[in-house]
Every structure is written in C-alpha cells, then in structure tokens.
Amino acid sequence: MCDARDILAEVLAGYSDHNKWIKAPFERIKRISNSKVGDVGQEFVERLCKCKGFQVEFPETVFGKRARQSPWDIEIEGMTFELKTATEDISGCFQFNHIRYHREYDALLCIGISPSDIYFGIWSKAQVTTGKAGNLATMEMGANASYKLTKRPNSLFPMTEFEQRILDVVTNPDS
C-alpha cells in the first residue's frame, strides 16, 4: 500500500539537524519555524536592551499594536534598526536573509546564534549600501529587493561587546 504518511515518516527518518546542535545550550532554536527565529531574535534584543538600560520602541499600527510589517524592526535609543537573526549552518556561517536597501532604517543589526554562542554585527545603512558590511547576494535571480549577507562568527562581535557597540552606533551613526 502506498500511504503518504508512512512515506514521509521514512523520508524524515533519514534527516536530522547537524550533530553540533544536539544537546547544545541553544538547540531549541532549531525546533522552531524559520519565521519564528526572527521573533526570537527580536524578543532577545528587546530584553537585552532593556536589561542594559536602553530605550526601546517598536513600530505600531494605527490601532496601537506592534506592527509586523514596517520599514524598520526596532528602535534603540532613537535609532531605527533592521533586525535579522540567523542560526549557524553546517558550514559554520550565518545567512542573514531578506536585507532590503529600499526600506527606511538607520542601521542593520544581525544576531547570529550558534549551538552555544551568540554573535552580532551592526552596520549603518550607509555601510550596508556601500558594501562595507559585506557582500550582499540577491535572494532572487533578476530581482534586487531582497539580499542575503553571509558572515562567519569571527567576522561578528561576541555579545560581551553589545552594550558598547550599540552606544558607539547611536552616538556616532556615521562611523
């Protein structure tokens, strides 16, 4: 008999997350949908900023609810950020997807989550648009609205530098 459920179960048995995630401190992030990884990153940055004493705001709808679609994702100390979160892939890189030039934000903040560490990168929008943040690859052939930025952990900062780097960017956004 050709049961679709049995076939899928057999196929799934041959796949798993890379061993580096098994029993790692941040293993749970691999068990949530990709769309929720961004939500995790946003809540993480919000809580971390509040813990560090930073003023945090979010775009709102006309009804006063947190907006899901906006030119920017989070405002920290009066500066708007496009926020991207990625997990480390099997080659040891982070793929920060759907970075957009055409949206109005002041800076890009990327959170990279590895099995047991957290990294971040922060660049002004000018650094993003001029390539100083790194090479942005188009997400769709023939389109130029959404890009991917690939980074290795050694090209990002450890979270111990988060507070100082945020302060540096919000006090001197053009550097």
N, C-alpha and C positions, 0 to 999 in steps of 0.2 A: 504494500500500500504506500502511496505517496502522500505523506502527511507533512504539510508545510511547517508545522510547529516542530516536528521531530528533525526535519532537515536543518532548520535554523539552529536548534539546540546543538546538533552535531557540528555545524559550522562554527558556532560560538565557542565550543569546547577547544577549538584549535587556536583561539586568540586570547591574549591577556595583556595587561599593562606590562611595561618593561619591569624586570625584576628590581630595578633600583627604587621603585615606588612601594614595593611590598614591605609592610611594617615600618615605613618611614613616617616621621612626625606629621608630614602634610599629605599623606596617602589619600585622605578623604576627598581632596580636590579632584582626584582622577575619577571619582564615582559620581560626580555631578555633571549635568549637561554643560556643553561649551558656553551656552548663553548665560548660564548661572555663574560661570567663572568670573565674568565681568562684574556681576553683582557682589561676589565675594570680595573682589579687589576694591570695589567702591566702598563697601562697608568697612573693610580693613583700613583703608586710607582715612576714612571719616573718623573711625575710632582712634587711630594712631594720632591723627592731627589734634583731636580733642584732648587726648591724653597729654600731648606736648604743649597744650595751651593755645593752639592756633584757632583762629576764627574760621569756621567752615560754613559754606552756604551751598545750596543746590538750586538748579533752575526749577521753576514752578509753573504749573499750568494756570490758566485763568481761574481755576477753581481752588487754587492754593495747595494743590497736591504736587509731590515731586514729579517732575517731568521725565518721561522715559526717552523722549526724543528732544534734543536740544543741540545747539552749536557747540556747547561745552558740557562737561560732565560734573565738575566740582569746582568751587571757588575756594581758594585758600588764601587768607589774608588779603582779600580783594583782587586776587589774580585768578583768572579762569584757566582751567586745565582740561585738555582732552586726556582722559584716563584710560589706559589699556593694561590688561592683565593677561599673562600667559604662563603656562606651565612648561617646564623644561622637557624638550622632546628627546628621543632616544639618541640623537647625535650630540646632546648637551647644549642645545641652543634654545632660545626663546623666540617664538614667532608672534610679534605684536601685530595683529591684523586690523584692518579697516581704519587705518590712519588717513585722515582726509585733510587736504590742503584748503579746500574751499570753505570750510567752517570757520566761524569766528571764535577763536580762543587765543589765549596769550602764550601758553606753553603746553608741551606734551609731557605727561608723567606716565612712565611704564613700570609696572610691577611684575617681576619675574619670580615665579615660585618653583623651586626645585624640591626634590624629595625632603630635604632637611634644612634648607636655607631660603632666605628671601633677599632679593636684589631689587634695585630700582635704577632707572635712568630718568633724567629730567633735562629737557631742552626747550629753549624759547621757540616760538613759532618760526622766527627768522632762521634759527639753526636748522629746523626741520625743512623749511622750504629751500634752503641753500645747500642741503646735503651734509651739513656739519654734524647732524645727529646720526648720520649713517646713510647707507644706500637704501632707498625705498623702492621696492619692487611692486609693480602693479598687481592687483589681486585678480584682474580680469583682462585677458588679452584684448587690445583695442580700446580699452576704457582707461580713463585717467581720473577717476573719482575716489578710488579706494586703494590704499597701499599697505604693504607689509614691511615691517622693519625687523630684521633678524639680528639678534645680539647673543653673544656668549656671556656667561657670568663674569668673566674677567674684564669685560668692557662695560660693566654696570657697577654701581656702588653697593656696598653692604648696607643693610638697614641701620647700622650704627651711625651712619652719616646723614640719615634722613633729615633730622631737625636742622642741621647746619646748612645742608644743600637747599632745603626749602627756603630758609631765611635768605641765603645768598641770591636765589632767583627772584623772590618777591621784593627784595630791597634793591637789586640791580638787574632788572629784567633784560637789559640789552647785552649783558656779558655772556 
